[in-house]
Amino acid sequence: MIKPTPVRNLIALVAICIATSACVVVPTPRGLYVGPAIAAAPPPPQVEYYGAAPAAGYFWVGGYWNWVGGRYAWVGGHWQAPRPGYRWAAARWVHRADGWHMRGGRWVRERR
């Protein structure tokens, strides 16, 4: 049996830190569906409950249905800081002759 020593303990600790530093928790992607039209209409929006804004002037950007893995998946809303000179246009699904297409949320410059 190998006897633990301060140097071996330090080496083991460094090895564990290096091995676990590669572990990353990735949030749900907010990437929007880009691809062929979807035949099925998206479900109605889900009701979202949210508390007070984190800072004055922030506004709530409602969630939307995204197409992920061959089905609709709800992407929850979030608080957004204002952007002077712009307004927020929410994500939405648009029906065309070939089916449903996603229009992502975006900042739109205000006209003067």
N, C-alpha and C positions, 0 to 999 in steps of 0.2 A: 504494500500500500504506500502511496506517495504521501509524505508528511506535508500538511499545509504550512506555508511560510508566508511572511508578509509580502514577499516578491511574487509568489505564486498567486496569492489572493488578489494582488493588484493586477496581475496579468489576466486573471479570470474576470475581474470586474471590468477591465478595459474591453475584453472580448465580448462580454455581455452588452456593454454600452454600444459597441460598434454594431453588433448583430441586431439590436433592437432599434437603433437609430434609423434603420431603413424601413421600419414599420410606419406607415402613414395612414391616417384616417382621412379618407377622401369624402367630402360631402356629396350629396346627390347632385349630379350634373344638371345645370340649368340649360344645357345646350338644346336648341330647338330642332325639331324634326325637319330635315331637308331631304326630300326624296319624292318618289312618285305620289300622285294623289291618293288619298285614303277614301275608300268607298263608304264606310260607315261614318255617320255624323258623330261628333264628340258628345259625351254625356253633358247634362246641365252642370254648371259650375257648382262646386261644393261650397257649403257655408263655412266661412272661416271666422274664428274668434281671435281677437288680438287685443292686447292691453294698450297702455298709453305709449305714445311715441317716445323713442329714446332721447330725443332732443327737440327743441322748438323748431318748427318748420318742416320736420320730416313728414312724409305722407306714406300711406299704406298702398303698396302695389299688390293687387289681388293675384291669387294663384291662377293657374290655367292647366288645361289638359294637354299633355305632350304625347306623341306617339313613340313608344319605346318597346322594342322586342315584339312587335306585331300586335300591340294593344295600347289603349289609352292609359296613361299613368298621370296622376295628379301631381303637380309641382306647386307646393305651398307658397303663399305670398310672403312678402318681407317689407320691412321699413326701408324707405329710400330717402336719401338727403336730396334737397332741391338742387336744381342746376339753373342758375340765373340765365334768363334769356331763352329757356327751353321749357317745353311741357312734355309730360310723359304720355305716350300713346300705348295703351295696354296690348298685350298679346291677344290674338284672336284667330279663330278658324274662319276661312272664307270658302264658300261653296262656289265652284265653277262647274262648267259642263263635264269635266273629267273627274270630278270628285272634290274632296276637301283638301285645302292647302293651309298650312300654318303661316301666319304673319306674326313675327316676333315682336315683343314689346321694344320700344325704342324712344329715344329722345328726339323731339321735333323742334326745330328752331321756331320761336315765335315771330310772327310778322310784325313789323313796326309801322 
